[in-house]
Amino acid sequence: MKDVEQIKGAEQARGAEQERDLLRRRVTINDIARIAKVSKKTVSRVINQSPLVRPETRDRVNAVINELGFTPDPQARGLAFRRSFLIGLIYDNPNAQFIVNSQYGILDGLRGSGFELVVYPCDRGSPSLFADVRAFVERQRLFGVVLLPPVSENDALVELLKGLGCAYVRVASAALDEPEHMIASNDQIGTGEAAQHLISLGHRRIGVITGPNGYRSAAERWSGFRDVLRKAGLEPPSDYVVEGGYNFESGVACAEYLLELEPRPTAIFASNDEMAAGVYHVANQRGIHIPDELSVIGFDDTPLAARMWPPLTTVRWPIRDMGRTAAQLLLAQARDGTVQRPAKPIEPRLVIRGSTGPARG
């Protein structure tokens, strides 16, 4: 006959296991505290990596958390600690790959921090832009936001965020703010390298597809490219410079125009890879061989650039690195309320592939 104490012990073990099975379905911080035999406040401290918890207690609480697969809710944590654990990404940009790479970078920077990312596409031309952004920040109780271009170029929007007490970091192609609030790439450096590369290959008739009017990046990229051409004694005729929309369709439309010119350009610089892909499309339709008859350069170095044939020569814009650094700047403010500056400047560089060659004709 089994000892009575053994029977009671087995029943208690079964009861504990049944309780764990039930909790795995829907675990709360109170459940963690009860099983670990600590207070709710202690569990909160462990979750938020407070130094005010003894190592043995921390290990016991973490063991229960890991066993039950408990994941803290960022909004609930925000209520408990009177601050939010949410970071917003606000953007209005037609380049889908740019947005995706930015998100990847921000998520890289937030990994392991307990902060989560909330994405908010907006219409920068909407008369309700400020009201919409205010509602988003207040509804989500955001700790901070990352602003992508061209929204990041709106100084009035930044003033709104300051008034709301919302931390922010701006990503842009030029410095628009204090360094602790700014991730700036000097686009003029990258496009200057692109122009110099085409000049070194003997190109003199160079078509340019700029970005949309009103985008700071469009102005910076065109300025850097044009300045290098001028230093070499080349002033591109106005007919050879057309405005695109940072998307494939506009690249197609602009290429159709440029490749109808007489004499035809021997090279085309497109202000992003999507528009450069549009140039490829039109050149292929017309039987114009790249790079034998037409050299093409893009900007961004998205995954698309290496997958095209021939692979696209393009300016590498470190979008993911910029997103990661933006997140790190916000986390520094979240930890102790201080600000820090990027450790090193982020600059675009030309990546030479198979779409550029010597000028012919």
Phi, psi and omega in degrees: 000135181290144176297141181302320181295323178297318180296315179298320180296319180294321179294320178296321179296318178295320179297319179295320181292322177296321178297320179294320178299319180293318183291330181300336182283326181203092187263139175240170179294331177294322178296317179300316181298318182294315182290321180279353179060049176223175178279161176299324180297322179294319177298317179300319179295320179296314180301322184264015172057041178288142178283357186272022180238133179294145184306319182292325177291318178301315181297320181294317180294316180296326179297318178293317179301314181293321181295321183268356179065035182286133176236120181297140175278122185298326180288322177296319177298321179299320179293319182294323185254011176057033171203162183267151173249034180240138175245132180262146172245114183249127184207157168214093188212132183283352185269100185298320182295324176300316180295316181297313180296323177297317179298315178303316181296316179297317178297323174303313183291330182273346187304128178083358184270343186089351177274150178239159182254133175241127186260135182224098173284141181225174176246106186293342179268359183286138176295343180260015184306308184297317179296320180295316180293318177302314180298320179297311181297316183287322181295318182272352182054050186293139170288317183200173179221154168253127180255125178261156178290147004271358179300326182296345182274358184270101182295325180295325177294321177297319178297324176299314181297320177300317180296331180275355183071027183260123177296153182208155170223133180258134173253125183204173183272357178207158181290123182237357189206182175297147185306326181289347178248013193223128166247104186242133172252139180275088184299332182297328178297312183294316182287331174297320177295322179298315179297317181296323179297314180294321178298317182295336179272001176091010181282135178234330176262096187242120175273150181228131172251107182278172172279179184293144175300135181102347175268126178299322180299322180298316180293318181296316183292318179293320181298314180297319180293313183296320183298321179291321177299316181296321178297333179270006179080020180247118176248105184297129177301148182301330179297336184267005180238118183231152182268126176255184183240017181065025175223168185300316185299319179290329175297320177297311182298317181291321179294321177301321178291310185296322184279000172266348183293151174234118357286152182287145175300145174269349179210151176226129171258122177252138188284359164203168186292327179300316180288326176297324177296325176297324176296316177304316183300312182292318179300319179295318179300325184266003179071027178266119186276132176256126005259007186300319182250344181207122173269143182226135175232139176247196179209134177125320188056053173286166177307331178304323186300317182281345183266345178285163178230124353292157179306141190278127167289129187206163176270123181280112175260113188285068187299314182296319177298321180294319177296318179299315181294322177300316179297319180296324177295320178292321180295325177299321178290326181291325183291310186222011178077003180264171177241155175226165181252152177306140184295328181209153180293148178255118184232139177285151179223149181285134174246112184272124178233215190266004185268002179236141180205178182301146179291141177224129179092000000 
